[in-house]
Amino acid sequence: MHIVFLATHFPVKGLSTCGSGNYVANMARIMIRSGHKVTVITEAPQREIFEWQGIEVRRIEATKGFKNTGRPMPTYKKFLKNLWRSLWYNYEVYKIDKESPIDLVQSVSAYALALFRLKKLPYIVRVSEYMDLWSGANNEKFDFEACLRSRKIDNEIQYLALKKADYIIAPSYLMQRVIYNKVGKKPQVIESPVVIDKKNFIFKENSFLEGKYWVTFGAMNYRKGIQSLAQIIDKLLNEYSDMKYVMIGKDKEVKYNESFIMASEYFRLHISQNADRFIFLDEISDRDRLFSIVKYSYACILPTRVDNLPNSCLEAMALGKIVISSTSKNGTSVEQLITDGKNGFLAEMDNAEDLYLKVQQAMSLSEDEKKTIEDNAFERVKNLTPENVYEKMMEVYSKLLL
């Protein structure tokens, strides 16, 4: 079978903070090992075609003329960018199909990629995000219900594109619910695979991190709860003088007091008393290095406002770590993975004090209690292997290829 993935991000050089890119890499590798031909179309400033681990990767200039500055883009420009992106991705599909017939196309993101799809080819969309929610959650203030009522034209065409797909899948029941209510098609829930090869992975202590520490890793934005974290780090470091706090993620601009500052600066503005025990690391593409830091942490503090079964949470649990995250009356998707007090802890979303109390609760555990929660965390995700997820995906593919 020749499968083509359309992915706006693809981590050829290592781990990415983008969950959809990591998903494509994981699934493409298992499909190659299972005897399929895989082509990945992704985007870059310059066109390039090469092979990576048996996978043909085609980088195309899908968004040429729409430079990403990191700051909000006008709605009309995002609308045009998504039209342009869909056109060029699907034109590349057309060219590939002429060279080597394609059996199936899977788009791994929203971004309206299915808008100009080739009708003759079976087309699946794996929903990575609900754009109105994601963009709303990246603002300083977040209103879940208001985001669902939004009708921005740049996002509406993405939902129109979902309606044109033959099949939709989603990692979380939260995303299944909101997409079904929006487009009238109910995605099938297939949880994301976790790839951590424990047989060959050697955990190494990091000398500059000697001693105990908490770690947060992933995207640095309001959707990932940096506003709640910033309010509690100094307080935590005051109470636990033997601990350090490690922050790992791509340093991006966030809006603060009507201007833009870097995320690292945002934290430093809030951490005045214990700056010497706050360690901000940029994005780490080396999986061994990242996972060794996570593995040796006391716990992973990973709050969120809304998510789609975040990779950071899955990976931390697969490493047998206690995860402290957040939930809300509308759901964040993390409650699909974590039962509060059983295999991790869930604080109320955007409630810094409750997040602080959950960290205290984790710190008060006896060694036996801590090990029980860590074991339960691992048990929840141990079956989310690429092989198991591959079997579920093949069931979907078979339905479309009948």
N, C-alpha and C positions, 0 to 999 in steps of 0.2 A: 504494500500500500504506500502511495506517495502522499504524505501529509504536509501541508504548508501552514506554518504558524505566522500570524501577523502580530507583532509585538512592538510597541513603541519604545520599550526598553529591553535590552538583552545583555546580560553581564558576561561578555566574553572574557574579560580580564579578571574576573573574580566575583565575589559577592556584591550584590547591589542592595541598596535600601529600598528598592522598588520590588514589592512582592510579586507582581505580575511577571517581571523579567526573570526572577528566580524560578517561578513556576514553569515557564517555558523551557528554561535550561534543564530543569529536572525531568520534565516529561519528554523532551526531545532526546535526551540521553537514553532513557529506558526504551523509547521507541526504536532507536537505532540498534540497541542491543537485542531487541525483539525481531529484528530483520526488516524493519520498514525503512523507507527512504524519507528523510525529513529535510525540508527547506524552511529557514526562518527569514522572514523579511522584517527588517527593523530600520530605524532611521538614524542618519548621521549628517554632519555638515558636507561630507563628500561621498560620492558613490564608491562602493567597494564590494567585491565578491570574493569570498575565501571559504576554506573548510575549517571547521573547529570541531574536534572530537567526532569526526565522521559526519557532521551536520553541515550542509551548505548554508552559509550565512550571506544574505544580500542586504547590504546597507544602502539605503536610497535617500535622496534629498527630498523627503516627503513634505517638509515644512520650510523649504527654501523661501526666504523673504519674510518669514515670521519669526524673527529672532526672539528667543526666550531670555528676558532680562532678569527673571526671578520675581518681578513685580507684577501686579495684576494687569492683564491685557484688556483693552476695551472689548465689550461684548461683540460688536460687529466684527472685530478682527479675529476673535476666537471662533466665531461662526465661519468666517472665510477660511481660517486655518484648518478647521475640521473638514470642510468640503474638499479643500486642496489635498489634505492628508489621505482621505478616503479614495480620491481619484487616483493618486499615484500608487498607493498600496495595491489597489485592484488592477491597475494597469500592469504592475509587475507580476501579479498572479496570472494575468492573461499571457504575458510573454513566457513565463515559466511553463504554463500549460501547453504552449505550442512546441516547446523544446522537449518536455518530459511530462506526459499527461498526469494531471493531478486527480487524486481520488476524493480528497476532502480538504476544506479550508477551515482553520480554527483561528478566530480572532480573540486575542487575549487582552481585552480592555474594552472600554466603551469607545470614546472618541469617534463615533459614527463611522467606523471602518467598514461596516456592513452596508453603508448607504449605497455605494456604487458596486455592489457585489456582482459577480458573474452568476447569473441565474442557473446555468447548467451544472454548477458544482455545488455539492452539499456544503452548507455553511453553518458553523457552530460559533456562538459567542460565549466565552466565559466572562462573566461580569466581574470586573475587578473593583469597581466603585460605582456609586450612585452620585453623579457629578454635582447635583444640587446640594446634597448632604455634605460631600467632601469640601466643596468650596465654601459653604456656610460654616462648617466646623473649623476652617482655617482662619476665620475672623476672630477678633478678641471676644465677641459675644456670639453665642450659638443658640439658635432656636430650632429644634428638630422639626416641629410641625410646620413652622414658617418655611423651612427649606423644602418640605414636601409640596407646599402650595406654590412654590416658585414656578414661573413659566418663562425662563430666560431662553431666548431663541437659540443660543449656542449649545445649550443643553438639550433643548427639545428635539433637535435633529439627531442627537445621539439615541434618544428613546425611539424615534422613528426608525433609526437603523436597526435597533433591537427587534422591532416588529418584522423586519425583513429577513431576519435569521430563520433558518430551519429548526434550530434547537438552541436553547439557552441553558447554561449551567452556572451555578454559583457556589462558592465555598460555604456560605453561611445561610441559616434560616432567616436571619434578618434581611439579607439581600434578596432572598427568595420572595419574602413578603412584600417589600417595597417595590420591587420590579414587577411583580404580578399585579399589584394595585395600579401601577403606572401604565403598563403596556398590555395588560390582559393576557400575557403568556406567563405560565408558571415555570420558573427555572427548576431544573433538577439539582438537588444539593449533592455535590461531591467535594468532600473536604480536601484541602491542599495536602500534597505529600511533604514529608519532612526528610531532608537528606543530611544525615550526619553519620559518616562511616566510622563507627566506634572501633572496628577491627584495626584500621590503619591510622586512626587519629591519636596522636600523642599529645596529651595535655601538658603544657609547660607553665610553670609559675612565671609570672612576669616580675622582674626584680623591682621595678618602680612601683609595683602594686603589692609589695609585701605587707602582710597583715590582712585584716578584714575590711571588706568594702561592699557597698551596694552598687549595682550597675543598671543604667538605662541605655538601651541601644535602639537605633532606628531613626526614622525621620524626625527632624527637629522643627516642629510647628505646633500651632495651637490645637490642631486636631489630635495630636499625640500628647496633649495635656502638659505642655511645658509651663503654662501659667500656674498650674497646681504644684508642679515640681519645684518651681522657683520659690514658692512661698514656704516650702517645708525643709529645704536642704540645710539651710543655716541652723534651723531649730533641731533637726536630726543630729547634725554634727556636734551641736552643743550638748545634747543629751547623751550621745554615744561617742565619747572622746577617743575611743580606740578604733573608730571606723573612718573610712574614706568614702567619697562618692565619686563614681566614674561615669561620665557621660560620653557616649559614642554615637556619632552621626554627622552627616554632611552639614557643615555650617552654612545655613541659609539666612536670608533676610526675613525678618518678621516685622509687622507694623506695631509700633509702640509709641504712644503719646503723639499721634498724628505724623509720625516720621518712621523711617525704616532703619533698623539696626540689625546686626548679626545676632543669631541665636546665642552664640557664646557670650556676646556682650550683654544680652538680656539676662543671662544667668548671673554674670558678674555684678550687675547692678543690684541684684537681690541677695547676693552672698557676700556679705561684708565682713563677718566675723571669722569665717573659717575658710577663706579662699585658698589657704595652703593645703587643705585636705579635699579640695574640689578639683578633679582632674577632667579636663575637657579634651577628648580626642576627636579627631575628624573621622570621616567615614573610613572604615577598615575593610579593604577588599580581600585581604588574606583570611580565608575562612578559619584556618587553624589558629591564627592569632586571635581573631574575634572570639571563637568558641572557647579558647583557653581562658580568656578574661571572664567570659560568662560562667564557665564551669567552676572557677575558683571564687566566684562572688558568694556572699552570704545569701542574697536574694536579688531578683530582678524586679525593678519597679517600672512598670510599663502601662501607665494610664492611657486612656483614649476617650474621645468623645463619641466616635462612631468608627466602625471598622468592618472588615470582611474576613474574619479569622486571620488575624495578623501573623505573619511569618515569625516575627520576633518572639511572640508568645509561644508559638508551636516549637520553635527551636530551643527556647529556654526550658520548656517542659520536657522535651526530648533529651535534654542534658541533665534531667533530674533536678531542676531548680525550682524553688518556690517563686511564683510569679504573683506580684501585687498589682492588680489592674483596676478597672472601673466598670460600672454598669449604670443603667438608668431605667426609668419606667418604659422607655421606648426600645431599650436594648442597645448594646454596643457591639454585639456578636461574641464578645469574650465570654459571656455567660454560657455559651455553647460548649466552651472548653473547661471553664473553672466553676466549681461549686465552692462557694465561700466557706473557708475553714476546713474543707476536705482535701482538696488538691491545689490550693492556692487561696488568695484573698481578693475580694472585690469591694472596692470603696464606691461611694456614690460619685457619679461623674461630676467634675468641676467643683468638688468639695475637698479643698485642701486639708481641712481639719480631719475629715474622715479618712483621707489617704494617709495622713500622719498616724492616726490611731491604728490603721491596718498594719503599718510598718512596725509600730510598737508591739502589736499582737504577734507578728512574726518573730520579733526579737525576743519575746518572752517565752518562746517554745523551749521545752526540754530537748535534749538531743534525740530522744526516742520519738517525740512528737514531730520534730522537724523531719526526721528520716521518713516517718509515715506519710507526711504530706508530699515530700519529694518523690517517694515511691509511687504514690497515687497520681502525681503529675505525669510521671513517665508512663504509667499504665494507660492513661487516657489517650496518649498519642502514639503509642508504640506500634500500632497497626497501620499508621498512616505512612506506609512505605511507598516509594514510586511504583513498585510491582503491584501492590494492591490497588492503588489509584489507577494504574494502567489498565487493570482488568475491568474496572468500572467504566473507564473511558472507552474501551473496546466494545462494551455492551452498547454504548450510545452510538458509536461509529457504525456498528452492525445494523442498528435500526435505520440509519440514514442511507446505508448502502444496499438495502434490500431491493 
